[in-house]
Amino acid sequence: MTTIKLNNYYPHLTECITLEVPEEIAVTLSIGGRQCDSYKRRKREHDECSLDGTPGFEADVTYPPLTPEEIMEQAEDRATLYAALDRLPPVQARRVYARFILGRSVGQIAKAEGVEERNVRETINKGLRRLKKYLDFSR
């Protein structure tokens, strides 16, 4: 029999509790503790964060708040994109917008408009080529 301190394995305990347990259980708890420590160390080394942390913490770490300059750049980029979309023929603009802004599939667009998927794909490709010409001025 081996004596263990439960506080080492259950940190939420407020009082010090010691138990005598069979050797097999002591070894198993020890291995589990080492694996847990190893896992925590790997998480720290690879900048991972816990989903059990403070609510909103993950979003702040994963997606830090945008700076005012980044917000302005995004607004300008969005305005430029919509201006370029307005220069496309209506069918191309509608299909490109549905595909890439709204995230609809080619099949969904074709079904909604009552046309073949091939036609939608061709129209979207033509629209993308035109958009590239319109937006390529800054390069």
N, C-alpha and C positions, 0 to 999 in steps of 0.2 A: 504494500500500500504506500502511496505517495501523498504528501500533504500539499495542497495547492491553495492559493488565495484567489477566491472568485472575483475579486475586484480587478485582477489582471485580465480577466476574460469578459467581464460585465462592468464596464466603467460607470454605468449609471447607478450602481449600488452605492449607497451613502455610508454604510458601515463596513468594517473589515470582517469578512467571513472567510474562514479557512475550513477546508474539508479534506478528509482522507478519501482518496479514490484509488481504484486499481491502476496499476502501471500503464495498461493499455489506454485508459481514458486520459491520463496525464500526457502521454505521448501524442495522442490524437489532438488534444487541446493545444499542445505546444506547436505541432505542425500547422494547425489551422491558424494560430496566431502569427507564425512566421509567414504564411502565405498571405494573410491579410496585410501585414506590414510591407511585404514585397509589392503587393498590388498598389497600396497607397503610395509607395516610393515611385513606382512606374508612372502613376497618374501625375505626381508632382513633376517628374522629369519630362513628361510629354505635355505639360500645361493643360491637363484635363481638369474639368471641374465637376463637382458633384451635383446631381439634379436634386439632391436633398437639401441644398443650401438655401440661402435667403431667396424668397421669391423675387424674380426679376434679375437676380445676380447673373445667371447664365447669359441672358440677353445682353447685359452690359459688357460681359467679357467677350462673348462671341461677336456681337455687333455693337461696337462702341458707338456712342452718340456721334452724329455727324457734326462737323464744324460748320459755322455759318458759310464759309467759302464753299464747302462741299454741297450744302443745301442750294446755294445759288447756282453752282455748276449743274446740278441735277435739274433744276428748274429751266435753265437755259438749254440743256440737252433735250429735255422734254419738249420745250417750245420749238426747237429746231426740228425734232422728229415729227411733230404734228404739222408743222409748216410743210415739210417734205411730203407727208402723207396727203395733205390737201392738194398738192401738185399732181398727184396720180389721178388717172381716170377713176370714176366712182366705183366701178366693179373691182378694180385692183385694190383701191384703198380699203374698201369694205372687207375684202377677203384677207388682205395682209393684216389689217387691224384685228379681225376676228381670230386669225391664226396666232399672231405673236403678242398682241396686247391682251386679248381676252382668253388666250390659251386653248382655243377650240381645235379639235382635230380636223384634218382635211375631210374625213368622212362626215363629221357633224356639219361642217359648212356645206358640203355637197347635198346632204339630206335636207338641210334647212332651205336651200335655194332650189332644190329639185333639179340638179345637174349632176353630171358624172364627176367622179373624183379626179379623173385625169384633167378635165377642164379647170377645176379649182387649182390643182397643182401647177398647171401651166400659167394660169393667171397670177398666182402668188409668185412664181419664179420671175415672171416678167416684171411684176411690181417691185420685187427685191432688187432686180438689176437697175431699174430706174431710180429707186431709192439710193442705191450705191452711187449712181452718178450725181444725184442731188446733194448727197452728204459728203462726197469725196473732195469738195472744194477746200477743206481745211488741211488736207494732207499734202 
